[in-house]
Amino acid sequence: MNTLHWFREDLRLLDNPAVTFAAQSGPVTFVFIFPEGLGSASYWWLHHSLVSLSSSLKERGAQLVLRTGDPVSVLTDLVEETDAQLVTWNRVYSTSGIDQGKRVKSLLEEKQVSNRSFNGQLLIEPTEVVNKQGTPFKVFTPFWRHCLTKLTPRPIQPIPEFVSGSNAIESEDIKSWALRPESPNWASRFDDHWNPGETGAHIKWADFLDRKIRFYELGRDIPSEDNTSLLSPHLAFGEMGPNQLLFDIHQGIAEQSIDQSWGDKFLSEIGWREFSRYLIVHFPSMLEDPFNSKFDCFPWGNNHELLEAWQRGQTGYPVVDAGMRELWNTGYMHNRVRMIAASFLTKHCLLHWRLGAEWFWDTLLDADVANNTCSWQWVAGCGVDASPYFRIFNPILQGEKFDGDGVYVRKWLPELSTLPNKYIHSPWTAPDQVLASAGITLGLDYPKPIVDHKDARTLALSAYQSIK
Ligand SMILES: Cc1cc2nc3c(=O)[nH]c(=O)nc-3n(C[C@H](O)[C@H](O)[C@H](O)COP(=O)(O)OP(=O)(O)OC[C@H]3O[C@@H](n4cnc5c(N)ncnc54)[C@H](O)[C@@H]3O)c2cc1C
């Protein structure tokens, strides 16, 4: 039976349930449809990921057809062009992804074309997890505890042998999609850090299992150290699925190459990824509105100079600025620093979490609608199981705690590189002589703080009082 596989957020051939099913059904044509609304950094990643996928398919005698348009009309055309009797895809667990899937399904049913969709994106189908009252979980720990009772890894499905459909199907040229920035090419340094595509994902994962996982539990909060998996963009584009992670961790524990506690800690972070998707499936209004409706009338400020200083890494608080510059240079920011930077924007600058989420969406290579929205709401205090609003991170103490010797700050803020450790997280407290011998004129080489920590904290708390 001629089959069409519609690639979405599953840009891989290994352990891809829909591709495996398609391959068993008959000659397969593979299509990817231009996704509207990604951030600029994600488009850079997408370009490379599609080039990689396309070359894996080519090695197997198949082509990746690229098309632009509404999936319903693109797939209608392609079903006719390929004479497909079956269309397969992996489900995308987001509001627009679910809506697209439903529209495509009803079109295919109308045309009496078979279709099969699979879960290749999550460990557990969000609708299958409810609490004893039959309603969705709203707290992470019981959610994850419940999931763990149901989780068994599926054996990894190898890259299937398949017969390719016709290679004469018209495809758009990826160059015409212009996914990469040109002038200026702000992504020029991304190549030093990333290798998008399925092979790159497996290299990162193998390195994590061989070398980093033992340091993960204790070291994942230290931004100057390389202790986390760096898999997030690969997972966001589905170049590797979470079943692979679960399977390998279980196997490592069984073979005693991985300690149970290392595996549990890492999997609990994958649990947060599951929880975020689960939440936006059950509470889709979270994508726009605060989960905690008390925050509907929170008196957010609108000082765009503060927003710009934050975006450029010019707040005068070194750990925040280092994070924002890491983001600009690499398309990534360490999780601990994401929390500090997000807290600074929403509490010290009193700016709406959506402004921060939009900037992250545009600049992160791992931009993921669920992880990004839920994390921003969590930090801002208005999300599900959120950190309470009144717990305001002190960026100086956070810097001293997680980057005590200033290695991370010095890496991204070379202008502070010779400042002694004592002042590295609060340069404005350094005596003039110390600043002079470090070659720093505050306000010239590095900004003075854009807000005073104590005043900002007081203002944030009184804003919170107004909605309590
Ligand atoms: C304000 C803010 C915005 C964020 N935006 C995103 C985003 O757009 N995309 C994104 O993937 N992550 C986001 N995160 C979560 C987290 O920072 C990243 O997933 C993590 O830093 C990625 O690095 P890693 O792959 O080395 O993570 P590891 O520590 O190795 O974790 C492995 C995987 O678990 C998942 N994960 C880890 N922490 C979290 C978390 N807190 N919530 C959900 N999933 C998690 C990710 O898929 C990650 O790749 C955000 C966090 C904050 C505080």
The ligand as an SDF file (V2000), in Angstrom:
LIG
                    3D

 53 58  0  0  0  0  0  0  0  0999 V2000
   12.5760   30.3260   32.0810 C   0  0  0  0  0  0  0  0  0  0  0  0
   12.8930   28.9560   31.5180 C   0  0  0  0  0  0  0  0  0  0  0  0
   12.6230   28.6840   30.1750 C   0  0  0  0  0  0  0  0  0  0  0  0
   12.8860   27.4070   29.6650 C   0  0  0  0  0  0  0  0  0  0  0  0
   12.6280   27.1530   28.3330 N   0  0  0  0  0  0  0  0  0  0  0  0
   12.8540   25.9190   27.8280 C   0  0  0  0  0  0  0  0  0  0  0  0
   12.5740   25.6250   26.4560 C   0  0  0  0  0  0  0  0  0  0  0  0
   12.0910   26.4670   25.6780 O   0  0  0  0  0  0  0  0  0  0  0  0
   12.8740   24.3780   26.0040 N   0  0  0  0  0  0  0  0  0  0  0  0
   13.3810   23.4150   26.8180 C   0  0  0  0  0  0  0  0  0  0  0  0
   13.6260   22.2880   26.3560 O   0  0  0  0  0  0  0  0  0  0  0  0
   13.6140   23.6530   28.1240 N   0  0  0  0  0  0  0  0  0  0  0  0
   13.3780   24.8640   28.6500 C   0  0  0  0  0  0  0  0  0  0  0  0
   13.6550   25.1110   29.9720 N   0  0  0  0  0  0  0  0  0  0  0  0
   14.0370   23.9760   30.8500 C   0  0  0  0  0  0  0  0  0  0  0  0
   15.5520   23.7130   30.9880 C   0  0  0  0  0  0  0  0  0  0  0  0
   16.2280   24.8940   31.2730 O   0  0  0  0  0  0  0  0  0  0  0  0
   16.1690   23.0630   29.7540 C   0  0  0  0  0  0  0  0  0  0  0  0
   15.4050   21.9700   29.3220 O   0  0  0  0  0  0  0  0  0  0  0  0
   17.5880   22.5530   30.0630 C   0  0  0  0  0  0  0  0  0  0  0  0
   18.3920   23.5950   30.5210 O   0  0  0  0  0  0  0  0  0  0  0  0
   18.1890   21.9530   28.8120 C   0  0  0  0  0  0  0  0  0  0  0  0
   19.5180   21.5530   29.0260 O   0  0  0  0  0  0  0  0  0  0  0  0
   19.9060   20.0110   29.0180 P   0  0  0  0  0  0  0  0  0  0  0  0
   19.3390   19.3570   27.8000 O   0  0  0  0  0  0  0  0  0  0  0  0
   21.3670   19.9170   29.2190 O   0  0  0  0  0  0  0  0  0  0  0  0
   19.0940   19.4970   30.2840 O   0  0  0  0  0  0  0  0  0  0  0  0
   19.2640   18.2050   31.1940 P   0  0  0  0  0  0  0  0  0  0  0  0
   19.4160   18.6830   32.5790 O   0  0  0  0  0  0  0  0  0  0  0  0
   20.2800   17.2940   30.6550 O   0  0  0  0  0  0  0  0  0  0  0  0
   17.8160   17.5540   31.1140 O   0  0  0  0  0  0  0  0  0  0  0  0
   17.4530   16.5940   30.1160 C   0  0  0  0  0  0  0  0  0  0  0  0
   16.1810   17.0120   29.4280 C   0  0  0  0  0  0  0  0  0  0  0  0
   15.1120   17.1040   30.3740 O   0  0  0  0  0  0  0  0  0  0  0  0
   14.2360   18.1600   30.0040 C   0  0  0  0  0  0  0  0  0  0  0  0
   14.2240   19.1700   31.0680 N   0  0  0  0  0  0  0  0  0  0  0  0
   15.2270   19.4820   31.9320 C   0  0  0  0  0  0  0  0  0  0  0  0
   14.8210   20.4290   32.8040 N   0  0  0  0  0  0  0  0  0  0  0  0
   13.5490   20.7230   32.4710 C   0  0  0  0  0  0  0  0  0  0  0  0
   12.5700   21.6160   32.9990 C   0  0  0  0  0  0  0  0  0  0  0  0
   12.8140   22.3950   34.0660 N   0  0  0  0  0  0  0  0  0  0  0  0
   11.3510   21.6650   32.4210 N   0  0  0  0  0  0  0  0  0  0  0  0
   11.0590   20.8670   31.3620 C   0  0  0  0  0  0  0  0  0  0  0  0
   11.9430   19.9960   30.8230 N   0  0  0  0  0  0  0  0  0  0  0  0
   13.1630   19.9310   31.3660 C   0  0  0  0  0  0  0  0  0  0  0  0
   14.7830   18.7810   28.7260 C   0  0  0  0  0  0  0  0  0  0  0  0
   14.1450   18.1770   27.6240 O   0  0  0  0  0  0  0  0  0  0  0  0
   16.2510   18.3910   28.8000 C   0  0  0  0  0  0  0  0  0  0  0  0
   16.8730   18.3280   27.5420 O   0  0  0  0  0  0  0  0  0  0  0  0
   13.4170   26.3880   30.5070 C   0  0  0  0  0  0  0  0  0  0  0  0
   13.6920   26.6990   31.8500 C   0  0  0  0  0  0  0  0  0  0  0  0
   13.4370   27.9600   32.3490 C   0  0  0  0  0  0  0  0  0  0  0  0
   13.7460   28.2430   33.7890 C   0  0  0  0  0  0  0  0  0  0  0  0
  1  2  1  0
  2  3  1  0
  2 52  2  0
  3  4  2  0
  4  5  1  0
  4 50  1  0
  5  6  2  0
  6  7  1  0
  6 13  1  0
  7  8  2  0
  7  9  1  0
  9 10  1  0
 10 11  2  0
 10 12  1  0
 12 13  2  0
 13 14  1  0
 14 15  1  0
 14 50  1  0
 15 16  1  0
 16 17  1  0
 16 18  1  0
 18 19  1  0
 18 20  1  0
 20 21  1  0
 20 22  1  0
 22 23  1  0
 23 24  1  0
 24 25  2  0
 24 26  1  0
 24 27  1  0
 27 28  1  0
 28 29  2  0
 28 30  1  0
 28 31  1  0
 31 32  1  0
 32 33  1  0
 33 34  1  0
 33 48  1  0
 34 35  1  0
 35 36  1  0
 35 46  1  0
 36 37  1  0
 36 45  1  0
 37 38  2  0
 38 39  1  0
 39 40  1  0
 39 45  2  0
 40 41  1  0
 40 42  2  0
 42 43  1  0
 43 44  2  0
 44 45  1  0
 46 47  1  0
 46 48  1  0
 48 49  1  0
 50 51  2  0
 51 52  1  0
 52 53  1  0
M  END
$$$$
